């Protein structure tokens, strides 16, 4: 029996990476899927972002599982675009059972006091305010139906800081808090809200030269640099960079009836990272 049989799932940041994995996993478990992504470059993001072709590929992979899929290009910073996107999904599928708010950007290289205002604002506008705006667009429909599940992609950086990417870490702390408050306020309407906290996940967000150099500790990073560093980040035997599908499978569980009594929690998908004490990145004598 499929875990999401007959349901409709809307996924933001769905063009590639974890978003594509959420779309494929949802379709595999019987859901029809709408994927939304900006599918264009944001100036302050230091790595190549998704493209319209990536969105098309996600739809193709969903349809391989025999489920219906639509793609929508929209900017989560724009409430009007999100509201129109939700209207499109409802016109096509008639309802939204589950919302996976997965979009997000990452940046690295500056201490907090050296960030430009544009870097800070883009990060918070997309990673926090864009999450709130997405919920704002979808939740009224779920309240009207008296049911629904919201899953928000946070991060292990929602619990701990990160040197040289404090704007990202700050945004993910905000995302964890937003998920908890949504869960509290939506509970009275029969709607659940939970978050996922991925560790080092193998996606284009980190497997690019900027990310590879960070994991390498300097210029010249490679994909192997990410894998080697990830092995030190995780506690679980044999785990290096975690496949995006591992995160998506946890999302399927949260959206399914198997998690019917679960709300207001943040589920780590980090191969035991939180068991580790960590280390000083740059010790000063």
RAPE-V898034 format. One record per residue. N is the residue number from 1. SS is DSSP state (2 for helix, 1 for strand, 0 for the rest). OMEGA is omega in whole degrees, -180 to 180 (999 if undefined). NEAR is the number of other C-alpha atoms within 12 Angstrom. Layout:
n->[N & N]
ss->[SS & SS]
omega->[OMEGA & OMEGA]
near->[NEAR & NEAR]
//
This chain:
n->[1 & 2 & 3 & 4 & 5 & 6 & 7 & 8 & 9 & 10 & 11 & 12 & 13 & 14 & 15 & 16 & 17 & 18 & 19 & 20 & 21 & 22 & 23 & 24 & 25 & 26 & 27 & 28 & 29 & 30 & 31 & 32 & 33 & 34 & 35 & 36 & 37 & 38 & 39 & 40 & 41 & 42 & 43 & 44 & 45 & 46 & 47 & 48 & 49 & 50 & 51 & 52 & 53 & 54 & 55 & 56 & 57 & 58 & 59 & 60 & 61 & 62 & 63 & 64 & 65 & 66 & 67 & 68 & 69 & 70 & 71 & 72 & 73 & 74 & 75 & 76 & 77 & 78 & 79 & 80 & 81 & 82 & 83 & 84 & 85 & 86 & 87 & 88 & 89 & 90 & 91 & 92 & 93 & 94 & 95 & 96 & 97 & 98 & 99 & 100 & 101 & 102 & 103 & 104 & 105 & 106 & 107 & 108 & 109 & 110 & 111 & 112 & 113 & 114 & 115 & 116 & 117 & 118 & 119 & 120 & 121 & 122 & 123 & 124 & 125 & 126 & 127 & 128 & 129 & 130 & 131 & 132 & 133 & 134 & 135 & 136 & 137 & 138 & 139 & 140 & 141 & 142 & 143 & 144 & 145 & 146 & 147 & 148 & 149 & 150 & 151 & 152 & 153 & 154 & 155 & 156 & 157 & 158 & 159 & 160 & 161 & 162 & 163 & 164 & 165 & 166 & 167 & 168 & 169 & 170 & 171 & 172 & 173 & 174 & 175 & 176 & 177 & 178 & 179 & 180 & 181 & 182 & 183 & 184 & 185 & 186 & 187 & 188 & 189 & 190 & 191 & 192 & 193 & 194 & 195 & 196 & 197 & 198 & 199 & 200 & 201 & 202 & 203 & 204 & 205 & 206 & 207 & 208 & 209 & 210 & 211 & 212 & 213 & 214 & 215 & 216 & 217 & 218 & 219 & 220 & 221 & 222 & 223 & 224 & 225 & 226 & 227 & 228 & 229 & 230 & 231 & 232 & 233 & 234 & 235 & 236 & 237 & 238 & 239 & 240 & 241 & 242 & 243 & 244 & 245 & 246 & 247 & 248 & 249 & 250 & 251 & 252 & 253 & 254 & 255 & 256 & 257 & 258 & 259 & 260 & 261 & 262 & 263 & 264 & 265 & 266 & 267 & 268 & 269 & 270 & 271 & 272 & 273 & 274 & 275 & 276 & 277 & 278 & 279 & 280 & 281 & 282 & 283 & 284 & 285]
ss->[0 & 0 & 0 & 0 & 0 & 0 & 0 & 1 & 1 & 1 & 1 & 1 & 0 & 0 & 0 & 0 & 2 & 2 & 2 & 2 & 2 & 2 & 2 & 2 & 2 & 2 & 2 & 2 & 0 & 0 & 0 & 1 & 1 & 1 & 1 & 1 & 1 & 0 & 0 & 0 & 0 & 0 & 0 & 0 & 0 & 0 & 0 & 0 & 0 & 0 & 0 & 2 & 2 & 2 & 2 & 2 & 2 & 2 & 2 & 2 & 2 & 2 & 2 & 0 & 0 & 0 & 0 & 0 & 1 & 1 & 1 & 1 & 1 & 0 & 0 & 0 & 0 & 0 & 2 & 2 & 2 & 2 & 2 & 2 & 2 & 2 & 2 & 2 & 2 & 2 & 2 & 2 & 2 & 0 & 0 & 0 & 0 & 1 & 1 & 1 & 1 & 0 & 0 & 0 & 0 & 0 & 0 & 0 & 0 & 0 & 0 & 2 & 2 & 2 & 0 & 0 & 2 & 2 & 2 & 2 & 2 & 2 & 2 & 2 & 2 & 2 & 2 & 2 & 2 & 2 & 2 & 2 & 2 & 2 & 2 & 2 & 2 & 2 & 2 & 2 & 2 & 2 & 2 & 2 & 2 & 0 & 0 & 1 & 1 & 1 & 1 & 1 & 1 & 0 & 0 & 2 & 2 & 2 & 0 & 0 & 0 & 0 & 0 & 0 & 0 & 2 & 2 & 2 & 2 & 2 & 2 & 2 & 2 & 2 & 2 & 2 & 2 & 2 & 2 & 2 & 2 & 2 & 2 & 2 & 2 & 2 & 2 & 2 & 2 & 0 & 1 & 1 & 1 & 1 & 1 & 1 & 1 & 1 & 0 & 0 & 1 & 1 & 0 & 0 & 0 & 0 & 0 & 0 & 2 & 2 & 2 & 2 & 2 & 2 & 2 & 2 & 0 & 0 & 0 & 0 & 0 & 0 & 2 & 2 & 2 & 2 & 2 & 2 & 2 & 2 & 2 & 2 & 2 & 0 & 0 & 0 & 0 & 0 & 0 & 0 & 0 & 1 & 1 & 2 & 2 & 2 & 2 & 2 & 2 & 2 & 2 & 2 & 2 & 2 & 2 & 0 & 2 & 2 & 2 & 0 & 0 & 0 & 0 & 0 & 0 & 1 & 1 & 1 & 1 & 0 & 0 & 0 & 2 & 2 & 2 & 0 & 0 & 0 & 0 & 0 & 0 & 0 & 0 & 0 & 0]
omega->[-179 & -175 & -178 & -176 & 176 & -179 & 176 & -178 & 174 & -176 & 174 & -173 & -169 & -173 & -177 & 174 & -179 & 180 & 177 & 179 & 176 & -179 & -179 & -180 & 179 & 179 & 178 & -179 & 169 & -177 & 163 & -166 & 168 & 180 & -178 & 179 & 174 & 176 & 175 & -174 & 170 & -168 & -176 & 180 & -170 & 179 & -179 & 179 & -176 & -178 & 174 & 178 & 176 & 177 & 180 & 180 & 177 & 177 & -180 & -178 & 174 & -178 & 175 & 178 & 176 & 180 & 177 & 180 & 171 & 176 & -179 & 176 & -177 & -179 & -176 & 175 & -176 & -179 & -179 & 179 & 177 & 179 & 179 & 178 & 179 & 177 & 179 & 179 & -179 & 176 & -177 & -171 & 177 & -179 & 171 & -179 & -176 & 178 & 175 & -180 & -169 & -174 & 176 & 175 & -178 & 177 & -174 & 170 & -176 & 168 & -176 & -176 & 178 & 177 & 172 & 177 & -180 & 177 & -179 & -175 & 179 & -179 & -178 & -179 & -179 & -171 & -180 & -178 & 178 & 175 & 179 & -179 & 178 & 177 & 180 & -179 & -172 & -171 & 180 & 177 & 179 & 178 & 179 & -180 & 180 & 178 & 177 & 177 & 176 & 176 & -176 & 176 & 173 & -179 & 169 & 175 & 168 & 179 & -174 & 180 & 176 & -178 & -180 & 170 & -180 & 178 & 176 & 180 & 178 & -179 & -178 & 169 & 179 & -180 & 177 & 179 & 179 & 179 & 179 & -178 & 175 & 179 & -179 & -176 & -178 & -177 & -178 & 179 & 180 & -179 & 179 & 175 & 179 & 179 & 172 & 178 & 180 & 172 & 177 & -176 & -177 & 179 & 178 & 180 & 179 & 179 & 175 & -171 & 178 & -180 & -179 & 178 & 177 & -179 & 178 & -176 & 180 & -178 & 178 & -180 & 178 & 176 & 179 & 176 & 179 & -177 & -180 & 180 & -179 & 178 & 177 & -178 & -173 & 179 & -172 & -178 & 171 & -177 & 174 & 175 & -174 & 176 & -179 & -179 & 176 & 178 & -179 & 178 & 176 & 177 & 176 & 179 & -179 & -180 & -176 & 178 & 176 & 179 & -175 & -180 & -175 & 173 & 177 & -179 & 172 & -174 & 177 & 169 & -167 & 178 & 175 & -179 & -175 & 174 & -174 & -179 & -179 & -177 & 178 & -177 & -175 & -178 & 179 & -179 & 999]
near->[10 & 18 & 25 & 33 & 24 & 25 & 33 & 38 & 50 & 53 & 59 & 51 & 48 & 51 & 44 & 40 & 38 & 46 & 48 & 44 & 39 & 53 & 56 & 45 & 42 & 51 & 40 & 31 & 31 & 29 & 38 & 40 & 51 & 53 & 51 & 48 & 45 & 35 & 29 & 22 & 18 & 26 & 16 & 23 & 29 & 21 & 25 & 26 & 33 & 34 & 25 & 25 & 21 & 30 & 36 & 27 & 27 & 43 & 36 & 26 & 30 & 36 & 26 & 19 & 22 & 20 & 30 & 31 & 37 & 36 & 39 & 38 & 32 & 34 & 33 & 42 & 30 & 23 & 24 & 18 & 23 & 33 & 26 & 22 & 33 & 42 & 23 & 26 & 34 & 24 & 14 & 21 & 24 & 20 & 33 & 41 & 41 & 44 & 53 & 50 & 50 & 47 & 49 & 43 & 44 & 41 & 40 & 33 & 27 & 19 & 20 & 22 & 14 & 16 & 22 & 17 & 15 & 18 & 31 & 31 & 25 & 30 & 38 & 31 & 33 & 41 & 42 & 39 & 28 & 39 & 46 & 32 & 29 & 43 & 43 & 28 & 32 & 40 & 38 & 23 & 27 & 32 & 25 & 17 & 18 & 20 & 29 & 40 & 49 & 51 & 52 & 56 & 51 & 47 & 40 & 36 & 32 & 35 & 27 & 26 & 23 & 31 & 22 & 24 & 29 & 29 & 39 & 42 & 35 & 33 & 40 & 43 & 30 & 33 & 44 & 38 & 27 & 38 & 39 & 28 & 22 & 32 & 32 & 21 & 19 & 30 & 28 & 17 & 22 & 26 & 37 & 41 & 47 & 45 & 47 & 45 & 40 & 41 & 41 & 40 & 37 & 31 & 33 & 31 & 31 & 39 & 30 & 28 & 25 & 29 & 39 & 32 & 24 & 30 & 31 & 24 & 20 & 15 & 14 & 18 & 23 & 23 & 26 & 22 & 28 & 35 & 29 & 22 & 28 & 35 & 26 & 27 & 32 & 31 & 22 & 21 & 13 & 16 & 27 & 28 & 38 & 32 & 27 & 34 & 28 & 31 & 44 & 40 & 30 & 34 & 49 & 41 & 31 & 39 & 44 & 35 & 24 & 15 & 24 & 22 & 20 & 27 & 33 & 31 & 29 & 35 & 36 & 31 & 34 & 37 & 31 & 28 & 31 & 24 & 14 & 15 & 13 & 16 & 11 & 11 & 13 & 10 & 6 & 5 & 4]
//
